[in-house]
Amino acid sequence: MMTETAALPILIPARMKASRLPGKPLADIAGKPMIIHVWERAMAANIGPVIVATDAEDIAATIRAEGGTAVMTDPDLPSGSDRIYEALCHIDPDGQYGSVINLQGDLPEIDISLLRMLADMLSQPTWDLVTLAAECSTDEAQLSQIVKAVIAWQDEQSLGFPVGNALYFSRAAIPDGPAPFWHHIGLYGWRRDALARFISLPPSPLELSEKLEQLRALENGMNIGVGKATHAPGGIDTEADLIACRARFEAATKTS
């Protein structure tokens, strides 16, 4: 259950030039563009205002046609983190929002409980940024596209779910031995000052090696909290992912 927290914005970075699936924010799923599904889920979480940060007028127009808010951002920004910070400064130049949730624009089936977990974690002063992880199988851990998190779990569960501190992230199947594997879920809750610091830093050596942006935060001494989720949402990175997602929506429609 979500604790009492001040409203915080959910920002959704969305760009048309995704390398593996260009134009995917507007890909049709069950009669709606993907970005609309994501926006609707974020709105249903009822955490705070939802803003799509985009470099494409088509995406902005699609969101605005549904009554949503979209902010145009620099198309040359290097990452989604830069995009959400630019959008945050645009909608809140006076810094009234001290934290923000970064929701990827390719998660049309996102469970809103995951967003509420991030909001709950941000209500605690413990971490600079927060994210989530779910246990995965040994076979899944061998896949480089599934990022593994190494986490020092805590015993304390005042939020109603286990939390811990991130020690490392890798595309390799780590840790070695009998310890379970944890699938990192690419959702983030940021302190605004931590996000501002993060995007001001150059890419770090481990970040460049693993091609994982969150390692820049660890290499620069930031504390990353991790909440234990029961499942990882399916993201859409390839045409095959999109086809499978469409099939799930179609099946759900037939059974509802």
C-alpha positions in Angstrom: 0.0 0.0 0.0 1.3 3.4 -1.0 2.3 5.6 1.9 1.3 9.2 2.3 3.8 11.1 0.1 3.8 14.5 -1.6 2.7 14.4 -5.2 5.7 13.7 -7.4 5.8 13.8 -11.2 6.2 10.8 -13.4 8.2 11.7 -16.5 8.2 9.4 -19.5 11.1 9.9 -22.0 10.1 9.0 -25.6 12.0 9.3 -28.8 11.3 8.1 -32.3 14.8 7.0 -33.3 15.2 3.9 -31.1 18.0 1.9 -32.7 16.3 -1.5 -32.6 12.7 -0.5 -33.2 12.4 3.0 -34.8 9.1 4.8 -34.2 8.1 2.4 -31.4 6.3 5.0 -29.2 3.6 5.3 -31.9 3.5 1.6 -32.7 -0.1 0.4 -32.5 -1.1 -2.0 -29.7 -4.8 -2.9 -29.5 -5.8 0.3 -31.4 -3.7 2.7 -29.4 -0.1 4.0 -29.7 2.3 2.4 -27.3 3.0 5.7 -25.6 -0.7 6.2 -24.8 -0.8 2.8 -23.0 2.2 3.8 -20.9 0.7 7.3 -20.2 -2.6 5.7 -19.1 -0.9 3.4 -16.7 1.1 6.2 -15.2 -2.1 8.3 -14.8 -3.8 5.3 -13.1 -1.0 5.1 -10.5 -2.3 8.5 -9.2 1.0 9.6 -7.8 1.3 13.0 -9.4 1.4 14.8 -12.8 2.4 12.7 -15.8 4.6 14.3 -18.4 5.9 12.8 -21.6 9.4 14.2 -22.5 10.0 13.9 -26.2 12.0 15.1 -29.2 9.2 14.3 -31.7 6.2 16.5 -32.5 4.2 13.4 -33.5 4.5 12.0 -30.0 3.7 15.3 -28.4 0.6 15.7 -30.5 -0.5 12.2 -29.8 -0.3 12.8 -26.0 -2.0 16.2 -26.2 -4.8 14.8 -28.2 -5.6 12.5 -25.2 -5.6 15.5 -22.9 -2.1 14.7 -21.6 1.0 16.9 -21.1 4.0 16.7 -23.4 7.3 18.7 -23.3 9.6 19.1 -26.2 13.2 18.4 -25.4 16.5 18.7 -27.3 16.8 15.8 -29.8 20.6 15.7 -29.2 20.4 14.8 -25.5 22.6 11.8 -24.8 20.1 9.8 -22.6 16.7 9.5 -21.1 18.0 10.8 -17.8 19.1 14.1 -19.5 15.7 14.2 -21.2 13.7 13.9 -18.0 15.8 16.5 -16.2 15.4 19.0 -19.1 11.6 18.4 -19.0 11.5 18.7 -15.2 13.2 22.1 -15.3 10.7 23.2 -18.0 7.6 22.2 -16.0 9.0 23.2 -12.6 11.7 25.9 -13.0 11.3 26.9 -9.3 12.2 23.4 -8.0 9.0 22.7 -6.1 9.3 19.0 -7.0 12.2 17.5 -5.0 11.9 14.0 -6.6 10.8 12.5 -9.9 10.0 9.1 -11.3 11.4 8.1 -14.6 9.2 5.6 -16.4 10.4 4.1 -19.7 8.1 4.7 -22.7 8.2 1.1 -23.8 6.4 -0.5 -20.9 2.7 -0.6 -22.0 1.9 -3.4 -19.5 3.5 -1.7 -16.5 1.9 -2.7 -13.2 1.1 0.5 -11.4 2.1 -1.1 -8.1 5.7 -0.9 -9.2 5.4 2.9 -9.6 3.9 3.1 -6.2 6.8 1.2 -4.7 9.2 3.8 -6.1 7.1 6.6 -4.6 7.1 4.8 -1.2 10.9 4.5 -1.4 11.3 8.2 -2.3 9.4 9.0 0.9 12.4 7.8 2.8 15.6 9.9 3.0 17.9 6.9 2.6 18.8 6.9 -1.0 19.9 9.3 -3.9 17.9 7.3 -6.3 15.8 4.1 -6.2 14.9 1.3 -8.5 13.5 -2.2 -8.5 14.5 -5.8 -9.1 12.8 -9.2 -9.3 14.3 -12.7 -9.0 15.0 -14.4 -12.3 15.9 -17.9 -13.4 19.4 -19.2 -14.2 18.5 -19.3 -17.9 17.2 -15.7 -17.9 20.4 -14.6 -16.1 22.5 -15.8 -19.0 20.8 -13.3 -21.4 22.9 -10.1 -21.8 19.8 -8.0 -22.4 18.6 -8.9 -18.9 20.6 -6.7 -16.5 21.5 -8.3 -13.3 21.6 -6.4 -10.0 23.8 -7.4 -7.0 22.0 -6.2 -3.9 22.6 -6.1 -0.2 19.1 -6.8 1.1 18.1 -5.3 4.5 16.0 -7.0 7.1 13.9 -3.9 7.8 10.6 -3.9 5.9 8.7 -0.7 7.1 7.5 0.0 3.6 5.8 -3.4 3.3 8.3 -4.9 0.9 12.0 -5.8 1.1 14.5 -3.2 0.2 18.3 -3.1 -0.1 21.3 -1.3 -1.5 22.6 -1.9 -5.0 26.2 -3.0 -5.0 26.7 -3.5 -8.8 24.8 -4.0 -12.1 26.0 -6.2 -14.9 25.0 -7.9 -18.2 26.9 -10.9 -16.9 25.3 -13.6 -14.8 26.3 -12.4 -11.4 26.8 -13.1 -8.5 28.6 -16.4 -8.8 27.6 -19.4 -6.6 24.2 -20.4 -5.1 22.9 -16.8 -4.5 19.8 -15.9 -6.5 19.9 -13.8 -9.6 18.1 -10.4 -9.6 16.7 -9.0 -12.8 17.0 -5.2 -12.7 13.8 -3.4 -13.6 14.7 -0.2 -15.5 12.5 2.2 -13.5 14.0 4.9 -11.4 13.0 7.4 -8.8 15.4 10.3 -8.5 16.1 13.0 -5.9 16.2 16.1 -8.0 19.6 17.2 -6.8 21.0 13.7 -7.4 19.7 13.7 -11.0 21.2 17.2 -11.6 24.5 15.9 -10.4 24.3 12.7 -12.3 23.8 14.3 -15.7 26.6 16.8 -15.1 29.1 13.9 -14.7 30.9 12.3 -17.6 30.2 8.7 -18.5 32.2 6.5 -16.1 34.6 3.7 -17.0 32.4 0.9 -15.8 29.3 2.5 -17.4 31.2 2.5 -20.8 32.3 -1.1 -20.3 29.0 -2.6 -19.4 26.9 0.0 -21.3 24.8 0.6 -18.1 24.2 4.2 -17.2 23.4 3.4 -13.5 27.0 2.4 -12.9 27.9 6.1 -13.3 25.9 6.8 -10.1 27.6 4.0 -8.2 31.1 5.0 -9.4 30.5 8.5 -8.1 29.4 7.4 -4.6 25.6 7.7 -5.0 23.4 5.4 -3.0 20.9 3.3 -5.1 18.0 1.7 -3.2 16.4 -1.3 -4.6 12.9 -2.5 -3.9 12.1 -6.2 -4.3 9.3 -6.7 -6.8 7.5 -10.0 -7.5 7.8 -9.7 -11.3 9.6 -7.7 -14.0 7.4 -6.0 -16.6 8.1 -6.9 -20.2 9.7 -4.1 -22.2 9.5 -3.8 -26.0 12.9 -3.6 -27.6 12.4 -5.6 -30.8 9.7 -6.4 -33.4 9.3 -9.8 -31.8 8.6 -8.1 -28.4 6.0 -6.0 -30.1 4.3 -8.9 -31.7 4.2 -10.8 -28.4 2.7 -7.8 -26.6 0.0 -7.4 -29.2 -0.9 -11.0 -28.8 -1.2 -10.6 -25.0 -3.5 -7.6 -25.4 -5.6 -9.4 -27.9 -5.9 -12.4 -25.6 -6.9 -10.2 -22.7 -9.6 -8.6 -24.8 -11.1 -12.0 -25.7 -11.2 -13.1 -22.1 -12.6 -9.9 -20.6 
